[in-house]
């Protein structure tokens, strides 16, 4: 029951964040708190709650559930108008998540768990900067580092048995270091830091596209092919987002929507669509079956993002329509996932896990 309640908090933050995002695009919605806290709701309230919940399940200790509880409760306080209290409660989530990740690291001293710890600390830096009233782009840089590095860690774990060239590991570390250095430099040198961050994101996208097992599994069938398609499309958006972030640093606000949503929707939500069918059954303790209908929200997500990017390129009406279709894609995937939970996955096997992370 506790897991369901925490999932409900994350879902509520998602709905409020999506509605707030639509209001920011000019739709006539009376959701002032959701609009004002759109980034915090989507990053901490939704994704932070789910990521922390998954990590708490992996650790298996009751105290670990304080992280998703803080993330979800902080989001509800923001929606209730208690902004200062909401920000401070939200800040507790990455602190607890970092402790949980450190405890997992003591069990398994592996690269992907080190990266999960670094990602949790990046979330904490972003939340601390938000509490301090730092520039929005500086806050967003650290929040994005949290999400991107968490996903990169998941891909490392899921493909850790894949054979790679000797140069792959140092190249990966260089990508991560460039992303963190760019986020840190953005505080004092927004242009140089933003360009470094964008370059790091592009480099990581190239690394994932070259060395992730999705390059091979996209030629299979069933769920493995669907997941690989979502992953590879997400890597393309990661690269596009990195380029757009460089544009944001060099040319200013006109690039902001493209940068944030290429990364937050194109990359992050592609990863959600790819991973959710194996992660959600573990969290919800329910089996799931794969259905080809999962391609429908995936195609809608990427098509709607292209519409939105056209709007960012000079067609404002397209941007609003793209935002509406983005929301519909998320809703369609939630409905497809709920329906698929009624039965087990098509292959009939529950995925094996390491530190709570499914591996394919």
N, C-alpha and C positions, 0 to 999 in steps of 0.2 A: 504493500500500500504506500509506503514511504517513497518508493521509486516512482510510482504513478503520480503522486503529488508533486514531486520535483519535476517530472516530465511536464506536468500541467503548468507549473510556473514558467518553464522554458517556452512552452507553446504560447502562453499568454504574452510573454515578452515578444515573441516572434510576431504575433498578430498585431500587437500595439506598435511594434517597430515598422512593420509593413504599412499599416495605415498611416503612421506618422510620415513615412517616406512619401506616400501618395499625396499627403497634405502639403508637403514641401514642394511637390511638383505642381501645385496649384489646384488640386481637386478640392471641392467644397466639403471637407470633413472636419468635424469639430473634435479634433484630437490634439490639442495644444501641447500636452505633456509628451505625447508620443512623437510629435514633430520636433520638439526642442531637444529630446533625448534619443533621437533615432539611432545614432551611432552606438551609444552606450547600451541601448536595448538589444540591438542586433548582436553586438560583440560580446558583451558580458551577460546580459539577461538571457539571451537565447543560446548562443554558441558556448559561452562560458559555463552556463548551467549544464549543458549536455556533455561537454568535454570533462568537466569536474565530476559529473555523475559517473561517467564511464571509468574514470581513474579511481573513484572511490570503490566501485564494484571490483576493480582489479586488486586493490589493496585489501579489501575485505575487512576493514576496521570501521566501526560505527563513527568514530570521530572524523573520518575522512569525508563524511556526508555534510560536514559543516561548510565545505566549499561550494557545492551546488546550492545549498540552502541560502548561503550569503549572496550568491550571484542572483538567484531568483528573488529573494526578499528585497535586495537592493533595487532590482528593476521595478518591483511593485511599489516601493517607496517613491521612486522617480515618477511613476505614473500617478501616484496620489498627490503629487505636488511637493513632497518633502525632499527637495533636491539635495540639500546638504547632507541630510541623514542617509539618503539613498546612495550618494557617492561614497560615503565612508563605509557603509555596510558592504557595498560592492567591492571596495578595496580589500576587505577581509578575504574575499574568495580567492584571488591569486596568491595571497600569502599562504592560505591553507593548502592550495593546490601545489605550491612549491614544496611545502613540507611533505605532502603525500608523494610527490614525484621523487623527493630525496629518499624517502623510505623505500620506494620501489627500486631505486638505484642501489640501495644496500642489498636488495635481494638479487638483482641482476645488473652487474656493472657492464652495461652495453651502450653502444653509441646512441641508439634511438632513445633510450631513457634519459641519457644526459641531455639530449636535445629537447625532450619533453620538459625537463627542469628549466632549461634556458628559456623555452617558450613561456612557461608559467611566470618566470621573472619578468619577461618582456611585457606580459599582460599587466603585472603589478606596476611596472614603470609607467605604462600608459594610463592606468587608473590614478596613480599618484599625480601625474601631470594634469589629469582632468580635474582632480580635487584642487590643485594649485592654480587652476585657471590658465594653463599654458595655451599656446596657439593651437587651434584645431588640427592643423596639419602635423604638428609635432606629436600630438596625442594619437592621431590616426596612424602615424608611422609605426609607433610601438604596438598598437592594437593589431595592425596588419602583420607585424613581425610575429606576434603571438600566434595568429591563425596560420600563417604560412609555414612557420617552423613546426607547429604541431602537426600539420598535414605532412610535411616532409618527414617528420619522425615516424608517422604511421606508415608511410610508404617504405621507409627504410626497414621497419620491422616486418612488414608483410612480404618484402622481397629480399630479406636478409640472406637467404640461401642462394640467391642468384649470383652467378659468376660474373665478375666485372673486371675490367683492366686494372692494373695496379695504380694507374693515375686517377681512377675514379674517386677514391676516398679523399685524397688531398684536394681534388677539384671541388668536391662537395663541401668540404670544410671551408674552402675559400669563398664559396657562394654564401654560406651561412655567416661567415665573418664580415663579408661586404655588406650584407643586409643589416647586421647589428651595428656596424660602424656607421653606415648611412643614417640609421635611425638615431643614433647618438649624436652624430654631427649636425643633424637637422635642428637641434636645439639652439646651437650657436651660429651655424652657417647653413641656413635653410637651402640655399641654392646648391652648394657643393654636397651637402648631406642628402638632399633629395635626389640628385643625379646619381650618387653612389648607391642609394637604396634602390632606385629604379634599375640600375645596371645589375645589382645583385639579384633582383627578382628575375630579370631576363636570363641571367646566367643560370639560375636555379631551374627555370623553366626548360632551358636547353638540356641541363643535366638530367632532369626527370624524363624528358622526351627520349633521350638517348639510352638511359640505363634502367628505366622502369620496365618491369615484366609486361606491362600493358602493351608494349610494341608487339609481343608475341601472342598474347591471349586475345588480342582484337581479331585474330584470324581463326578463333575457335567458334563456339556457338553458345547459345543460352545465356545464363547470367554472366559468365566470364567475359563474353563478348560485349554485352551491354556495359558492364563495369569498365572494361578497357576503353570503350568509346567515350564514356563520360570522363575518364581520367585524361585521355589524350586531348579532348576538347578543352578540359580545364587547364592543361598545360599551355595550350595556345592562348587562352585568356590571361594566364599568369604573365606570359611574355608581353602581351598587349598592354596589360596593366602596368608592367614595369616601364614600357616606353611612355605610356601616358603619365606615369609619375615623374619621369624626367621632364616631360612637357609641363607638368604642374610646377616643378621647381624653376624651370627656365622662363616660362611664359605666363604663369599665374593662374588665376581662378578658372579661366575658361576650360582648363583641362581637368578640373577637380572631379566633376561628376563621372567623366569617363574613367579616370584613374581609380576612384573608389569602387565603382560598380563593375568594372572589368575584373578587379581583384575580388571584391566582396561577393558579387553574384556569379560572374563568369567562372572564377577559379574556385572559391570556397563552396558555393552551392553545387558546382559540378562534383566536387569531392564528396559532398553530402549525398548526392544522388547515387554516386558510385559505392559509397561505404555503408549507407543506412540499411540496405537490405541484409547486411551481415551483422551490423552493430545493434540495430534496434531489437532483434530477437534476443540478444544476450541481455540487454537492459530490461526489456519487457517480459523476459522469460516466456516467450511465445515463439513458436516456429513460424516460418514464413515460406511461401513458395514464390519463385520467380515467375513473372508474367511479362510477355513482350509489350504490354501496355505501358511499362516503365519508360519505354522510348518516347512516348507522347509528351510527358512533361519535360523530358530532357531536350527534345527538339524545340518545344515551345520556349524553354528558358533561353536557348542560344539564339533562336530567331528573334525573340523579343529584345535581347541585348543588342543585336545588330540594329534593330529599329531605334533603340535608345541611343546608341552611338551615332546614328544618323542625325538624331536630334541634337546631340552635343556638337556635331559638325556644322550646325547652322540651320536646322529645321526644328524649332522649338516645339511645335505640335507633336512631332514624332517622338520627342523625348517623353512627353506625358503619356502618349499611347504606349510607348515601350515600357514605361513604369507600370502601367495597368496590366500589361501582358506579363511582365515579370511577376507581379503578385498572383496572377492566375496560374502561372507555371508552378509556383510554390504550393498553391492550394491544390492543384491537380496532382502533384507528387504526394502530398500528404494524404489525399483521398486514395491514390493508387497503393500507397504503403499500407494504409489501414485495411484496405480490401485484401491485400496480399498476406497480411498477418493471419488470416483465417486458416491458412494451410501452411505446411512446411515448404521449404525451398525445393525447387524442382529436382535437385539431385538427391534429396532425401537425407542429406548428411548435415549435421551441425558442424560449422567451421571450427577448427582447432584454434586455440588462443594461447598467447603468451603475454603475460602482464595485462590481461584483459583485452588485448587487441587481436581481432580476427586475422587469420593469415590465409591467403589464397595461393 
